[in-house]
Structure formats: structure tokens, C-alpha cells
Amino acid sequence: MNLNIDKDFLTGLPEDTFENGKGNYEMVVAHETAVDDDSIERNKGVFGNNGWQDMSAYPHFFVDHTGIWQCASLDYQAWGAGQPANSMAVHVELCRRSNEDEFEQSMKYYTQLIAWLLNRRNLKFKHLGTFYTHQDVSENLGGTNHQDPVAYLKSHGVSVSDLIDQVKASMDSKDVSVKHSASKSNHHSDNNNGGAKMVKLPASADTWKTYKLNVQPVSKNSDWSLTPARYDGLEYKILDEPYNNVVTIDTSKGKRNIYVAPDTNAEIVNGNVLSNNSKSGNAGKLKIVGVSNAAIVMDSPNRNNSNNLGTASLGSTLPLNGSVKGKNSSSGYWEVKYDGQLGYITGKYGKQV
């Protein structure tokens, strides 16, 4: 199923990162709007023009029988269910429809979107772990007292167990493709670092010590640690480099310093742009094979959670770094130089020459 997401962010939204860093949400919360025969267009009118401030609320997505509207970046929290849920969750609102056919169509978009959001972060489905209804949040996490979407789904003969089964089936099928329409907002786009210098903490690290800015970055002064292994690695924008091998990042506990010497296996990159000392091309060339017309070049070795940089036509060649295991591809990925950037191509679509 192809999900066409209208990516049109509300303006002026806060940029509060998730508990475990920018874009690192841990769960999805399912909501419904509690307005009969509701629609995306109505919600654009209500929440647009800074209406979200008057409402003191906004989710990441609205879904109706016509499609999906993404109104907030997946890099940051939304105001969907209070704390602590907001610091961990992506929020998805389902618009009510009285017509049964329209309800069924909206449910397909709803469950497919939730499945895609979980697969995108490689989050295994766990009710009351990676997936909550708003009612679940009220009863188990607090910070809210809403009971949706349980009664609305029940009015159409759908139980929470049915909802869970549909989401899990969509996750297992992995046949969902997503196309984003261009955002009309100047706010920001997901994972767009604009060439900023980034630090990547490896998934092999169970913990990573952090330090308040007013103390020396030595072990005895660390009072809180990040957990890269729990999230298959973490990535942060570098705000400052106050000491040798120490960088400042923005975390859920505010700005922190971390130690990133070469022996830590932390990786520092200039956004997605290759640095001048990059060894791109040291493994020769990659020839594109096994495709009808062209292979997709991605910005990370994970075809379920990456942005497309462009395409490489059948038979063309690119400078080759080598191969990486990556995620969600049994044939791995080739790392190449593409238009001055690091790019990744699914293994079966390339041949080293």
C-alpha cells in the first residue's frame, strides 16, 4: 500500500527533542479527534494560523479517509498526551467518519501509518511498550485523562485487540511505501541538518556518559548517560567543541558535553557531506546492475528509515567506499560517493568493478 503523506508543518512549533535525542521516539500513541464526520481539512483550519497555540495541543499526524497530513516534524515532541508520553511518543489522530466505507479506508491509512512509524525506528511491537492508545496512556503513564480512541472504534465494531492485530499485520507485511508531498512550511523538515556537523554514537555502546557544561568532562563528574544501544545508535548536532575530543549536544536534559575521542568509536561528520579527507573511492567503482532503470541512492544504510538522495541509472558507475551491513536488507549496502555526499545503494543492485 502506498501512503501519500501531505508534509505541511504548522508554523512556530516548539523544538523540544525526545527524551533520547532528536528523532529518537520510542513509541506511537493512537488517538481520535472526537469530532463527528471530521476531516484533515477541518483540522488544518483549526490548528493552522497558530491555532495550535489556542488549542494548547497538536499531534504529529492527522488521518482521514482521504489520506494523511503530517503537521509536525518527527524530530521533535508534539503536545498530544502530556508528560511523560510526549517526551517519548509520536501522536497519530484519526478523524471520525460515520460512513462505514470511509471509516474502513481511514483505518487502513491509520494502521499502515502506525506500522510504518514503528518499522521506521526498528521498534518491535509491544502493547504498553512501543504502542499505546490515548486511554492506555491515561491508565498507565498519566499526564492525561483522555479515553480515545476506544469508544469510537467500538462504535464501528473494532476493538483495541482488532486495532493491534491490524497494526501487527501491517508491520509484518512490510509492503508499505511512503511518499511525502513537499512541505509548504518554512518550519523544518525531518532529519534535515543543513550540513551541520554531527556526532554519531555507535549502537555497540550500552551507555555514553554526559557532563553538565559547568564541570570538567571526566568520569567522576558524569551524572547521567545516554543509551545508544537501546536505539540502534544515536545522532546529535554538534553545538560546540569546548575541549579537545569533547563536543556539546542538545539532549532531553538540556545542553551536555560528551567525550568523542577516536577510541570511543564515535563518528563525526559534516551533516551528510563528505569531509575533505574522506577515502571515498578507495574501493574502486560500483556499477549499477539488477534494476530496470535506476537504483535509489539513500542517505543511510537502512531502506526502511532513510531519505532518497537521488538515483543512479542502470550501467552507470559511482566511486565506491566499500560495503556495510546496515539494516533491512539481506544483501547489505554499498557505500558510495554521490553528488559530493555519502550515499548507500542496496547490495543486490551493485557490482564492484
Legacy VTK file of the C-alpha trace (Angstrom):
# vtk DataFile Version 3.0
C-alpha trace
ASCII
DATASET POLYDATA
POINTS 353 float
0.000 0.000 0.000
1.327 3.432 -0.907
0.907 6.098 1.782
0.990 9.609 0.362
1.752 11.887 3.300
0.996 15.588 2.990
4.002 17.002 4.844
2.870 20.531 5.687
4.157 21.548 9.115
2.414 24.008 11.387
4.474 27.151 11.879
6.156 28.264 15.088
6.121 24.868 16.783
8.491 24.239 19.723
11.599 22.182 19.013
11.774 20.034 22.123
13.757 16.893 21.373
12.641 13.480 22.547
13.969 12.020 25.785
16.656 10.107 23.898
17.534 12.759 21.349
16.380 14.304 18.109
14.130 11.965 16.127
14.542 9.106 18.617
10.921 8.456 19.549
10.240 5.228 21.443
6.542 4.599 20.871
3.397 5.605 18.969
0.146 6.771 20.594
-3.150 6.234 18.757
-5.823 8.962 19.153
-9.097 10.062 17.576
-10.326 13.624 17.214
-13.750 13.320 18.956
-15.446 15.413 16.232
-18.165 13.693 14.185
-17.519 13.445 10.431
-14.189 15.144 10.916
-11.587 15.735 8.224
-8.000 16.756 7.647
-9.182 19.974 6.012
-11.167 20.988 9.095
-8.160 20.358 11.319
-5.913 22.400 9.047
-8.274 25.283 9.622
-8.394 24.750 13.378
-4.690 24.174 14.022
-3.257 26.415 11.294
-2.502 30.126 11.675
-1.156 29.383 15.168
-4.450 27.782 16.180
-2.417 25.047 17.857
-1.414 27.644 20.452
-5.064 28.374 21.263
-5.744 24.645 21.471
-2.597 24.033 23.554
-2.331 20.791 21.641
-1.173 19.276 18.367
-0.187 15.777 17.169
2.335 14.736 14.542
-0.296 13.339 12.140
-3.982 13.557 11.244
-5.583 10.718 9.256
-8.928 10.633 7.464
-10.478 8.634 4.603
-8.675 10.785 2.013
-5.123 10.427 3.327
-2.566 11.593 5.886
-1.420 15.033 6.993
1.881 15.342 8.836
1.711 18.629 10.704
4.808 18.305 12.920
8.340 17.008 12.491
9.291 13.552 13.702
12.476 15.119 15.055
10.600 16.770 17.931
7.904 16.229 20.541
4.261 17.136 19.963
1.648 18.146 22.526
-0.510 15.041 22.336
-0.867 13.375 25.729
1.064 15.259 28.387
4.246 14.119 30.033
5.903 11.670 30.203
4.325 10.380 26.958
5.144 13.455 24.866
8.871 13.038 25.526
8.775 9.540 24.050
5.926 9.324 21.545
4.703 10.133 18.058
0.995 11.027 18.150
-1.471 9.992 15.415
-5.039 11.401 15.327
-7.814 9.547 13.480
-10.674 11.685 12.153
-14.141 10.304 12.885
-16.289 9.199 9.943
-19.875 7.933 10.177
-19.873 6.355 6.711
-18.644 2.775 7.040
-16.650 2.741 3.804
-14.912 5.986 4.771
-14.209 4.580 8.236
-12.627 1.458 6.758
-10.464 3.498 4.389
-9.315 5.786 7.196
-8.476 2.723 9.337
-6.247 1.366 6.582
-4.277 4.604 6.489
-4.241 4.768 10.296
-2.893 1.252 10.911
-0.464 1.364 7.992
0.943 4.679 9.219
1.399 3.391 12.770
3.121 0.279 11.402
5.429 2.388 9.231
6.334 4.638 12.158
7.307 1.636 14.284
9.241 -0.077 11.481
10.966 3.202 10.659
12.653 3.167 14.073
13.027 -0.626 14.152
10.723 -0.747 17.165
9.243 -4.184 17.831
5.535 -4.087 18.572
4.686 -4.249 22.251
1.352 -3.112 23.619
2.057 -0.762 26.533
5.657 -0.639 25.369
6.020 0.751 21.859
2.286 1.155 21.193
-0.362 2.877 23.331
-3.857 4.180 22.820
-4.550 7.535 24.473
-6.600 5.587 27.018
-3.580 3.388 27.730
-1.517 6.493 28.431
-4.146 7.795 30.871
-4.302 4.494 32.725
-0.613 3.593 32.733
1.584 6.677 32.284
-0.561 9.560 33.490
-0.325 13.190 32.460
-3.722 12.988 30.724
-7.230 11.624 31.327
-8.477 11.051 27.765
-10.016 7.706 26.807
-9.798 7.755 22.999
-9.937 6.076 20.540
-11.589 3.101 22.267
-15.272 4.117 22.233
-15.141 5.450 18.674
-13.556 2.265 17.315
-16.086 0.175 19.264
-18.930 2.122 17.608
-17.696 0.650 14.316
-17.271 -2.837 15.765
-13.480 -2.587 16.163
-11.841 -3.470 19.480
-8.382 -2.461 20.677
-7.325 -6.068 20.044
-8.520 -5.709 16.439
-6.539 -2.475 16.105
-3.426 -4.180 17.442
-3.855 -7.124 15.063
-4.144 -4.783 12.069
-1.046 -2.825 13.036
0.988 -6.000 13.624
-0.133 -7.448 10.291
0.968 -4.271 8.523
4.331 -4.355 10.295
4.908 -7.973 9.314
3.982 -7.447 5.661
6.500 -4.601 5.221
4.753 -3.691 1.952
4.093 -0.070 2.856
5.828 2.579 0.773
5.691 6.231 1.759
5.754 9.278 -0.484
5.974 12.737 1.058
4.490 15.696 -0.749
6.537 18.872 -0.412
6.127 20.836 2.781
4.695 24.315 2.347
6.117 25.429 5.690
9.391 27.131 6.496
9.469 25.417 9.875
11.824 22.466 9.381
11.930 19.009 7.832
12.714 15.684 9.473
16.401 14.995 9.926
17.426 17.971 7.842
20.639 19.198 9.422
21.551 21.593 6.643
25.155 20.406 6.501
25.659 20.916 10.245
28.441 18.991 11.936
27.022 15.845 13.540
28.221 13.229 16.016
27.032 9.630 15.706
27.217 7.393 18.792
27.511 3.686 17.873
24.859 1.082 18.625
27.578 -1.039 20.243
27.721 1.363 23.215
25.307 0.435 26.017
25.843 3.788 27.750
27.549 7.097 26.976
28.442 9.456 29.792
27.341 13.079 29.607
28.507 16.110 31.546
26.948 19.393 32.578
28.612 22.361 30.893
29.911 23.786 34.173
32.015 20.744 35.130
35.129 19.120 33.706
34.209 16.205 31.365
35.814 13.431 33.453
34.100 10.224 34.621
33.582 11.249 38.237
31.588 14.318 37.099
29.066 12.433 34.963
25.566 12.338 36.466
23.595 10.944 33.507
24.230 8.702 30.495
22.731 8.257 27.066
21.852 4.729 25.907
22.868 4.355 22.227
22.464 0.545 22.104
18.807 0.812 23.048
18.102 2.878 19.940
20.472 1.286 17.421
22.774 4.268 17.812
22.124 7.963 18.436
22.901 11.077 16.389
23.193 14.694 17.511
24.027 18.062 16.026
27.298 19.435 17.424
26.695 22.808 19.047
30.232 23.483 20.287
33.654 21.878 20.791
34.801 23.309 24.149
37.729 20.911 24.668
39.835 18.544 22.611
37.721 15.432 21.812
34.695 16.913 23.623
31.541 18.215 21.928
28.376 19.907 23.166
24.999 18.447 22.169
21.339 19.157 22.984
19.659 16.342 24.947
16.393 15.844 26.820
18.241 17.185 29.871
19.466 20.259 28.050
22.892 21.003 26.628
25.523 18.448 27.623
29.163 17.715 26.836
30.261 14.248 25.743
33.685 12.704 25.128
34.246 11.608 21.493
37.908 10.593 21.182
38.740 8.200 18.288
38.934 5.186 20.606
35.271 5.679 21.596
34.112 4.811 18.033
32.034 7.971 17.890
31.801 9.302 14.330
31.849 12.994 13.476
30.567 14.034 10.050
29.671 17.318 8.364
25.982 16.609 8.014
25.812 14.240 5.075
28.672 15.890 3.168
31.948 14.094 2.745
34.875 15.732 4.520
37.969 16.645 2.543
39.966 13.733 3.951
37.292 11.173 3.050
38.553 7.991 1.430
35.543 7.701 -0.823
36.509 5.791 -3.947
39.274 3.782 -2.283
37.481 0.543 -3.204
37.200 1.340 -6.898
33.876 1.757 -8.672
30.370 0.424 -8.193
28.411 -0.487 -11.326
24.614 -0.410 -11.092
23.086 -3.778 -12.029
19.870 -5.743 -11.497
17.403 -2.862 -11.918
15.020 -1.954 -14.716
16.058 1.682 -14.974
17.872 3.035 -11.926
18.857 2.280 -8.332
17.848 4.541 -5.441
20.708 6.224 -3.577
19.863 6.655 0.133
21.396 8.799 2.864
21.760 5.884 5.309
22.107 2.091 5.047
18.515 1.353 6.063
15.921 1.267 3.296
13.070 1.496 5.842
14.435 4.612 7.527
16.320 6.829 5.085
15.879 9.720 2.701
16.438 9.376 -1.042
19.348 11.420 -2.383
18.582 10.552 -5.993
19.044 7.676 -8.439
21.888 6.034 -10.354
20.943 4.696 -13.788
21.470 1.091 -14.879
25.061 0.535 -16.030
26.425 3.765 -14.524
29.306 3.751 -12.041
29.999 5.599 -8.796
33.126 5.935 -6.600
32.974 3.119 -4.033
33.955 3.154 -0.360
33.043 -0.458 0.341
30.160 -2.464 1.747
28.257 -2.170 5.042
25.724 -4.459 6.702
23.159 -1.783 7.509
19.575 -2.735 8.271
16.546 -4.239 6.484
18.456 -5.652 3.503
19.620 -9.263 3.271
22.203 -8.193 0.665
23.571 -5.303 2.743
24.519 -1.963 1.186
27.256 -0.371 -0.890
28.671 2.929 0.411
29.414 5.321 -2.459
30.181 8.948 -3.196
27.122 10.549 -4.769
26.975 14.218 -5.729
29.542 15.111 -3.069
27.761 13.132 -0.344
27.911 9.721 1.254
25.245 7.535 -0.289
24.068 3.945 0.097
22.735 1.509 -2.505
21.089 -1.833 -1.764
23.675 -4.586 -2.204
21.919 -6.602 -4.905
21.792 -3.558 -7.190
25.538 -3.013 -7.438
28.680 -4.798 -8.613
32.225 -3.825 -7.677
34.348 -3.163 -10.790
LINES 1 354
353 0 1 2 3 4 5 6 7 8 9 10 11 12 13 14 15 16 17 18 19 20 21 22 23 24 25 26 27 28 29 30 31 32 33 34 35 36 37 38 39 40 41 42 43 44 45 46 47 48 49 50 51 52 53 54 55 56 57 58 59 60 61 62 63 64 65 66 67 68 69 70 71 72 73 74 75 76 77 78 79 80 81 82 83 84 85 86 87 88 89 90 91 92 93 94 95 96 97 98 99 100 101 102 103 104 105 106 107 108 109 110 111 112 113 114 115 116 117 118 119 120 121 122 123 124 125 126 127 128 129 130 131 132 133 134 135 136 137 138 139 140 141 142 143 144 145 146 147 148 149 150 151 152 153 154 155 156 157 158 159 160 161 162 163 164 165 166 167 168 169 170 171 172 173 174 175 176 177 178 179 180 181 182 183 184 185 186 187 188 189 190 191 192 193 194 195 196 197 198 199 200 201 202 203 204 205 206 207 208 209 210 211 212 213 214 215 216 217 218 219 220 221 222 223 224 225 226 227 228 229 230 231 232 233 234 235 236 237 238 239 240 241 242 243 244 245 246 247 248 249 250 251 252 253 254 255 256 257 258 259 260 261 262 263 264 265 266 267 268 269 270 271 272 273 274 275 276 277 278 279 280 281 282 283 284 285 286 287 288 289 290 291 292 293 294 295 296 297 298 299 300 301 302 303 304 305 306 307 308 309 310 311 312 313 314 315 316 317 318 319 320 321 322 323 324 325 326 327 328 329 330 331 332 333 334 335 336 337 338 339 340 341 342 343 344 345 346 347 348 349 350 351 352
